[in-house]
């Protein structure tokens, strides 16, 4: 499960001070000193009981004067800083089952009941309310190929709550959690590790009952661009997709490339031929995904 960090520090700070202090040294969760430095400043931010309410009130008062349409405020995540030195600060709002936001949008909008890992490390502290619940599992990322339906050796750890002041380190590609709504509205604060390279690291959804990978999460913009370009009929895009399908270092992008080509193929036979080629492309993940696509085509043609 995520590592619980026990820090005794009653000092308080502001988002700007917290950001500046962490940015001065950067945030590298693989380095213990860097991790603990960021954790201490997040703890101090969590000790400040008034900053977030004041920030939200100021936002409500002044938002009508904004001319910048790139506001980072959303229904759940509130950005507390810019990206710099490998991290950013964020607040997350967690509605309870009885709250209007959850009843109107559904649990999936808040990633409830969705067992998943992360392709990045982050620190979190319970800030307001009783905190969300999570069922925690662990797995070995290096032992899986990443195809849908792949058996995974999942180890159940515990079910626990992110209580106020509780500070945790979620470890990339190791900790799996199935989040459950808190008893009442809650807020957590995060130090999020950020790097352009993380977009190429896979993040999975899991089927805990079957012990398998249920899907790939967090697809990148490059995949969307490739699909759109191929769908628009550009011959250069098709050539690039064919090249990516055979040799891209990301298996996820390779599947996307074959998928894009199959989607614009004229008939079932042509699509099947594309996925047969994918089966022989030298990747276990690609082979199994291609088999699944071919089975779907065969059922549709039956």
C-alpha positions in Angstrom: 0.0 0.0 0.0 1.1 3.6 -0.2 3.8 4.4 2.3 2.5 6.2 5.4 5.0 9.0 6.3 4.9 9.9 10.0 6.0 13.5 10.4 5.7 15.6 13.5 5.6 19.3 12.3 3.1 21.8 13.5 4.3 24.7 11.4 2.0 26.2 8.8 2.7 27.5 5.3 1.0 28.9 2.2 0.8 27.4 -1.3 3.3 29.9 -2.6 5.8 29.2 0.2 5.3 25.5 -0.2 5.9 25.6 -3.9 9.0 27.8 -3.6 10.5 25.6 -0.9 10.1 22.4 -2.9 11.1 24.1 -6.2 14.3 25.2 -4.6 15.5 21.6 -4.4 13.2 20.0 -7.0 11.1 16.9 -6.4 12.5 13.5 -7.2 10.5 10.7 -5.4 13.2 8.2 -6.0 15.5 10.2 -3.8 14.7 9.8 -0.1 16.0 13.3 0.9 14.0 15.0 -1.9 10.9 13.0 -1.0 11.0 13.8 2.7 11.7 17.5 2.0 8.6 17.7 -0.1 6.6 15.7 2.4 7.5 18.1 5.2 6.3 21.1 3.2 3.1 19.4 2.2 2.5 18.6 5.8 2.9 22.3 6.7 0.5 23.2 4.0 -2.0 20.7 5.3 -1.6 22.3 8.8 -3.0 25.6 7.4 -6.7 25.3 7.9 -7.8 28.5 6.1 -5.8 28.9 2.9 -8.0 26.9 0.6 -11.3 28.5 1.7 -9.8 31.9 1.3 -8.4 31.0 -2.2 -11.8 29.7 -3.3 -13.6 32.8 -2.0 -11.1 35.0 -3.9 -11.7 33.0 -7.0 -15.4 33.4 -6.8 -15.2 37.1 -6.2 -12.8 37.8 -9.1 -13.4 35.2 -11.7 -15.7 37.4 -13.7 -12.7 39.7 -14.3 -10.6 37.0 -15.8 -9.5 37.3 -19.4 -7.3 34.2 -19.3 -9.3 31.1 -20.4 -6.7 28.6 -19.2 -7.9 28.5 -15.6 -6.9 25.2 -13.9 -9.9 25.0 -11.7 -12.3 22.1 -12.2 -15.1 20.3 -10.5 -12.6 18.1 -8.5 -9.0 19.2 -9.0 -7.8 22.6 -8.0 -4.3 23.6 -9.2 -2.4 25.3 -6.4 0.8 26.0 -8.4 2.5 26.0 -11.8 4.6 23.1 -13.0 8.3 23.5 -12.2 11.2 21.3 -11.1 9.4 18.1 -11.7 6.2 18.7 -9.7 3.1 20.7 -9.1 0.7 21.2 -6.2 -3.0 20.3 -6.3 -6.1 20.0 -4.1 -8.6 17.3 -4.8 -12.3 17.5 -3.7 -13.9 14.2 -2.8 -17.8 14.3 -2.6 -19.8 11.9 -0.4 -22.5 9.7 -1.7 -25.2 12.1 -0.6 -23.6 15.1 -2.2 -25.2 16.6 -5.3 -22.0 16.5 -7.4 -21.7 12.7 -7.0 -25.4 12.0 -7.5 -25.4 14.1 -10.7 -22.2 13.0 -12.2 -21.8 9.5 -11.0 -18.9 7.8 -9.2 -16.8 7.3 -12.3 -16.4 11.1 -12.6 -14.5 11.0 -9.3 -12.6 7.7 -10.0 -14.6 5.9 -7.3 -14.9 2.1 -7.6 -12.1 2.0 -10.3 -9.2 -0.1 -9.2 -6.1 1.5 -10.8 -2.4 2.2 -10.3 -0.5 5.4 -11.3 2.3 6.0 -13.7 3.7 8.7 -11.5 4.5 9.1 -7.8 2.7 11.6 -5.6 2.4 12.7 -2.0 -1.0 13.2 -0.5 -2.3 14.5 2.9 -5.8 14.5 4.3 -6.8 18.2 4.6 -10.5 18.5 5.2 -13.3 16.1 6.1 -13.0 12.5 7.2 -11.2 11.5 3.9 -11.9 9.0 1.2 -11.5 5.2 1.8 -9.3 3.0 -0.3 -8.8 -0.7 -0.7 -5.1 -1.2 -1.4 -3.4 -3.9 -3.4 0.2 -4.2 -4.7 1.7 -5.8 -7.8 4.9 -6.1 -9.8 4.7 -3.8 -12.8 7.8 -5.4 -14.4 6.1 -8.8 -14.5 3.2 -7.8 -16.8 3.0 -7.2 -20.5 0.0 -4.9 -20.2 -2.7 -6.5 -22.4 -6.4 -6.5 -21.4 -7.3 -9.8 -19.7 -3.7 -10.5 -18.6 -3.5 -12.3 -15.2 -1.8 -10.3 -12.5 -0.5 -11.4 -9.2 -2.4 -8.9 -6.9 -1.6 -8.8 -3.2 -4.4 -7.3 -1.0 -2.9 -5.1 1.7 -5.7 -3.3 3.6 -8.7 -1.0 3.5 -8.0 2.4 5.2 -9.0 6.0 5.2 -7.1 9.2 4.3 -7.8 10.9 7.6 -7.0 14.5 8.3 -3.2 15.0 8.7 -2.4 11.5 7.3 0.5 11.8 4.9 1.1 9.1 2.3 3.4 8.4 -0.7 1.7 6.7 -3.6 4.4 4.7 -5.5 4.2 4.6 -9.3 3.6 1.2 -10.8 3.3 -0.5 -7.5 0.3 0.7 -5.4 -3.2 -0.1 -6.6 -6.2 1.5 -5.0 -9.9 1.2 -5.3 -11.3 4.5 -3.9 -14.6 4.8 -2.1 -16.5 7.9 -1.2 -15.9 9.5 2.2 -18.7 9.8 4.8 -18.9 13.6 4.0 -17.2 16.0 1.6 -13.4 15.8 1.9 -10.3 17.4 0.5 -6.8 16.1 0.0 -3.6 18.0 -1.0 -1.0 16.6 -3.3 2.6 17.1 -4.5 2.4 15.5 -8.0 5.5 14.2 -9.7 5.5 15.6 -13.3 7.8 14.7 -16.2 7.2 14.5 -20.0 8.5 11.0 -20.0 5.7 9.8 -17.7 3.2 9.9 -20.5 4.8 6.9 -22.1 4.6 4.8 -18.9 1.4 2.7 -18.8 -1.3 3.1 -16.2 -3.7 0.2 -15.7 -7.3 -0.4 -14.6 -7.7 -3.8 -12.8 -10.4 -6.3 -12.3 -9.8 -7.3 -8.7 -12.3 -10.2 -8.8 -10.7 -11.9 -11.8 -7.1 -10.7 -11.0 -6.5 -9.3 -14.4 -5.8 -6.1 -16.3 -9.1 -4.5 -17.3 -7.8 -1.6 -19.4 -5.1 0.9 -20.1 -5.7 4.4 -18.6 -4.1 7.8 -19.4 -3.7 7.6 -23.1 -1.6 10.4 -24.5 -2.2 13.1 -27.0 0.2 11.5 -29.5 -2.2 8.6 -29.9 -5.2 10.9 -30.5 -3.2 12.9 -33.1 -2.2 9.7 -34.9 -5.8 8.4 -35.0 -7.1 11.7 -36.3 -4.5 12.1 -39.0 -5.0 8.5 -40.3 -8.8 8.9 -40.2 -8.5 12.1 -42.3 -7.0 10.0 -45.1 -3.4 11.5 -45.2 -1.1 9.0 -46.9 1.8 10.2 -44.9 -0.1 9.5 -41.7 -0.8 5.9 -42.8 2.9 5.4 -43.6 3.8 6.8 -40.1 1.2 4.5 -38.5 2.6 1.5 -40.3 6.1 2.5 -39.1 5.0 3.0 -35.5 3.1 -0.3 -35.5 6.3 -2.1 -36.3 9.0 -0.2 -34.4 7.7 2.3 -31.9 9.3 1.8 -28.4 5.8 2.1 -26.7 3.7 -1.0 -27.1 0.7 1.1 -26.3 1.5 3.4 -29.3 2.0 0.3 -31.5 -1.5 -1.0 -30.7 -2.8 2.5 -31.4 -1.1 2.6 -34.8 -2.5 -0.8 -35.9 -5.9 0.2 -34.5 -5.9 3.5 -36.5 -5.1 1.6 -39.7 -7.7 -1.1 -39.1 -10.4 1.5 -38.4 -10.0 3.0 -42.0 -9.7 -0.4 -43.7 -12.4 -1.2 -46.3 -13.8 -4.4 -45.0 -13.5 -7.1 -42.3 -10.9 -9.1 -44.3 -8.6 -6.1 -44.6 -8.9 -5.4 -40.8 -8.2 -9.0 -40.0 -5.1 -8.9 -42.2 -3.8 -5.8 -40.3 -4.3 -7.5 -36.9 -2.7 -10.7 -38.2 0.4 -8.6 -39.0 0.2 -7.1 -35.5 0.2 -10.6 -34.0 3.6 -11.3 -35.7 5.2 -7.9 -34.7 7.3 -9.3 -31.9 5.5 -8.0 -28.8 3.5 -10.2 -26.3 1.3 -7.3 -25.5 0.6 -6.5 -29.1 0.1 -10.2 -30.0 -2.6 -10.6 -27.3 -4.3 -7.3 -28.1 -4.3 -8.3 -31.8 -5.9 -11.7 -30.9 -8.6 -10.0 -29.0 -9.3 -7.6 -31.9 -9.5 -10.6 -34.3 -11.9 -12.4 -32.1 -14.1 -9.4 -32.0 -14.1 -9.2 -35.8 -14.9 -12.8 -36.2 -17.9 -12.5 -33.8 -19.1 -9.5 -35.7 -18.9 -11.3 -39.0 -20.6 -14.5 -37.7 
